């Protein structure tokens, strides 16, 4: 049986549905029972629980041969790192207590660095926790920037006529669709990992600049100063701490501190292009 944490999210939902379609026994775990209902209807064993509750997560993982883990982001968290730490500690303890032998964890490029990378530093901490598991084989997936991370700002960008962020317009970064990350995660969950801890990068088909992304959505791009970008995010409803983490991350991008450490090759290159992704959003039904 394979357990999927964050099963209602972008990566988790695709992992769960694909595994179910292939006939695997799947336990889906997330906070909302209502959001898990569609997966339960497809045959998944659904467990709704708070990922900061180590005992409840351990019970949910009991009997699992493998688990996919990720760190859900709360954009309103007043102390982002404390929230991430609470989830990471609980999930790691639950894996240990439940005796899960195979772990595939969603991390990020830049997670080798302990500080100065905004959101990514919390994933460094989580990789360290998972690395310390004695009886599990762990693969940390380190993708580039998600295409989906642009979605929350697209409607506002269209109203303003410009996509804005604090990333240099000349900087090309690995960017990837979450569907491709999910497909890599599935392959990893279904194979044994010979090493106690391994890293697999997931880089998309090519590096992209933010103007490349904006153009795929039919928009120009404007690079904002860090303070202006943080203020815009707070105005959009993010907490001040989360906004600060965002601009700390983009500063790390601009300073060249977040990049592939293994190098792009056939294993790390994935198929979905930004143009295909943007087109799929344009033709998606309105719910």
C-alpha positions in Angstrom: 0.0 0.0 0.0 1.2 3.5 -0.9 0.3 6.5 1.3 0.1 10.0 -0.3 0.3 13.0 2.0 -1.2 16.2 0.7 -3.3 14.1 -1.6 -5.6 17.0 -2.6 -2.8 19.2 -3.8 -1.3 19.5 -7.3 1.3 16.7 -7.0 -0.5 14.5 -4.5 -3.8 14.3 -6.4 -2.1 13.2 -9.6 0.0 10.7 -7.8 -3.0 9.2 -6.1 -5.3 9.1 -9.1 -2.5 7.6 -11.3 -1.7 4.9 -8.8 -5.4 4.0 -8.4 -5.8 3.8 -12.1 -2.9 1.4 -12.2 -4.6 -0.8 -9.6 -2.4 0.0 -6.6 -3.8 0.2 -3.0 -3.6 3.8 -2.0 -4.2 5.7 1.2 -4.8 9.4 0.8 -4.1 11.8 3.6 -5.0 15.4 3.9 -6.7 17.9 6.2 -10.1 18.1 4.5 -12.4 15.0 4.4 -14.6 16.8 1.9 -11.7 17.3 -0.5 -10.7 13.6 -0.1 -14.2 12.4 -1.1 -13.5 12.2 -4.8 -10.4 10.1 -4.2 -12.3 7.8 -1.8 -15.0 7.4 -4.5 -12.3 6.1 -6.8 -11.3 3.5 -4.3 -8.7 5.2 -2.1 -8.6 4.7 1.7 -9.1 8.3 2.8 -7.8 9.7 6.1 -8.4 13.3 7.1 -6.0 14.5 9.7 -3.8 17.5 10.8 -0.3 16.9 9.5 1.1 18.5 12.7 -0.4 15.6 14.8 2.4 13.0 14.8 0.2 10.3 16.4 -2.6 10.7 13.9 -0.3 10.7 11.0 1.5 7.7 12.3 -1.8 5.8 12.6 -2.6 6.9 9.0 0.8 5.6 7.8 0.6 2.2 9.5 0.8 -0.6 7.0 2.2 1.6 4.2 5.0 0.2 2.1 5.9 3.6 0.8 4.9 7.2 1.3 4.9 10.4 -0.6 5.4 13.5 1.6 5.3 17.2 1.1 5.1 20.3 3.1 1.8 22.2 2.6 2.2 26.0 2.5 -0.1 28.3 4.5 0.2 31.7 2.8 -1.4 33.4 5.8 1.0 31.9 8.4 2.4 34.5 10.7 5.5 32.4 11.4 6.1 30.4 8.3 9.2 28.5 9.5 7.5 27.5 12.8 4.5 26.1 10.8 6.7 24.2 8.4 8.8 22.9 11.3 5.7 21.6 13.1 4.6 19.7 10.0 8.1 18.4 9.2 8.8 17.1 12.7 5.4 15.4 13.0 5.6 13.7 9.6 9.1 12.5 10.2 8.2 11.1 13.6 5.1 9.4 12.1 7.2 7.7 9.4 9.6 6.5 12.0 6.9 5.2 14.3 4.9 3.5 11.5 8.0 1.9 10.1 7.5 3.0 6.5 10.5 1.7 4.5 10.3 3.9 1.3 9.9 7.7 1.4 9.7 10.1 -1.6 9.7 13.7 -0.3 9.0 16.8 -2.3 11.8 19.3 -1.7 13.4 22.0 -3.9 16.4 23.1 -5.8 18.5 25.0 -3.3 17.6 22.8 -0.4 21.3 22.0 0.2 21.7 25.5 1.7 20.7 25.9 5.4 19.7 29.6 5.2 19.2 32.7 3.0 16.8 31.1 0.5 13.4 32.1 1.8 10.8 29.3 1.6 13.5 26.8 0.6 15.4 26.9 3.9 12.5 25.0 5.6 12.9 22.2 3.1 16.6 22.0 4.0 15.5 21.4 7.6 13.1 18.7 6.4 15.7 16.9 4.3 17.9 16.8 7.4 15.1 15.2 9.4 14.4 12.6 6.7 18.1 11.9 6.2 18.3 10.9 9.9 15.7 8.1 9.5 17.6 4.9 10.1 15.2 2.3 8.7 13.9 4.1 5.6 15.2 4.7 2.1 14.5 8.3 1.2 14.5 10.1 -2.2 14.3 13.9 -2.0 12.8 15.4 -5.2 14.3 18.8 -5.9 12.3 20.5 -8.6 12.7 23.9 -10.1 10.0 26.6 -9.7 6.5 25.3 -10.3 4.6 26.6 -13.2 1.6 26.5 -10.9 3.2 29.1 -8.6 2.2 31.7 -11.2 -1.5 30.8 -11.2 -2.6 32.8 -8.1 -1.3 36.1 -9.7 -2.4 35.6 -13.3 -5.9 37.1 -12.9 -4.5 40.2 -11.2 -1.7 40.4 -13.8 -4.3 40.3 -16.6 -6.3 43.1 -15.0 -3.1 45.2 -14.6 -1.7 44.2 -18.0 1.6 43.0 -16.6 3.1 40.1 -14.7 5.3 41.3 -11.9 7.8 39.8 -9.5 11.2 40.5 -7.9 13.2 38.2 -10.2 15.6 39.6 -12.6 14.2 39.6 -16.2 17.5 38.2 -17.5 17.7 35.2 -15.1 16.8 31.8 -16.6 15.7 29.3 -14.0 14.6 25.6 -14.1 10.8 25.6 -14.1 8.5 22.6 -14.2 4.8 21.5 -14.2 3.7 19.8 -11.1 2.2 17.0 -13.2 5.7 16.1 -14.3 6.9 16.2 -10.7 4.1 13.8 -9.8 5.1 11.4 -12.6 8.7 11.3 -11.3 7.4 10.8 -7.8 5.3 7.8 -8.9 8.3 6.2 -10.7 10.4 6.6 -7.5 7.6 5.2 -5.2 7.5 2.1 -7.3 11.2 1.4 -7.3 13.5 0.4 -4.5 16.1 3.1 -3.5 19.6 1.5 -3.0 20.9 4.4 -1.0 19.7 5.5 2.5 19.2 9.0 1.1 19.2 10.1 -2.6 18.5 13.3 -4.4 16.7 13.5 -7.8 16.3 16.9 -9.5 13.2 17.6 -11.7 14.0 20.5 -14.0 11.3 20.9 -16.7 12.1 20.9 -20.4 14.3 24.0 -20.4 15.3 26.9 -18.2 13.0 29.9 -18.5 13.1 33.6 -17.6 10.1 35.3 -16.1 9.5 37.2 -19.3 9.3 33.8 -21.0 6.6 32.8 -18.6 4.7 36.1 -19.0 4.8 35.8 -22.7 3.3 32.3 -22.6 0.3 34.0 -20.8 0.2 36.9 -23.3 1.6 39.4 -20.9 4.8 41.6 -20.5 6.9 41.2 -17.4 8.0 43.9 -14.8 10.7 43.3 -12.2 9.9 45.0 -8.9 12.2 46.0 -6.1 12.0 43.6 -3.2 10.1 45.9 -0.9 7.5 46.7 -3.5 7.0 43.0 -4.3 6.6 42.2 -0.6 4.1 45.0 -0.2 2.1 43.8 -3.2 2.0 40.2 -1.8 0.7 41.5 1.6 -1.9 43.5 -0.3 -3.0 40.3 -2.0 -3.6 38.6 1.4 -0.3 36.9 2.2 1.1 37.4 5.7 4.1 39.7 6.1 6.3 36.8 7.1 5.3 34.7 4.0 5.9 37.8 1.8 9.3 38.2 3.3 10.1 34.6 2.6 9.1 35.1 -1.0 11.4 38.0 -1.6 14.2 36.3 0.3 13.8 33.4 -2.2 13.8 35.6 -5.2 16.9 37.4 -3.9 18.6 34.0 -3.7 17.6 33.4 -7.3 19.0 36.7 -8.4 22.2 36.1 -6.6 22.7 32.7 -8.3 22.4 30.7 -5.1 19.5 28.5 -6.3 20.4 26.2 -9.2 20.8 22.6 -10.3 23.8 21.0 -8.5 23.6 17.8 -10.5 23.3 19.2 -14.0 20.5 18.8 -16.6 20.3 15.4 -18.3 17.7 13.0 -19.6 16.7 11.9 -16.2 16.1 15.3 -14.8 14.5 16.9 -17.9 10.7 16.6 -18.0 8.3 17.1 -21.0 5.6 19.7 -20.2 6.5 23.1 -21.7 5.3 26.4 -20.4 3.4 27.1 -23.6 1.5 23.8 -23.3 0.8 24.6 -19.6 -0.5 28.1 -20.3 -2.7 26.8 -23.2 -4.2 24.1 -20.9 -5.2 26.8 -18.4 -6.8 28.8 -21.1 -9.0 25.9 -22.3 -9.8 24.5 -18.8 -13.5 24.6 -17.9 -14.6 27.2 -15.4 -15.7 25.5 -12.2 
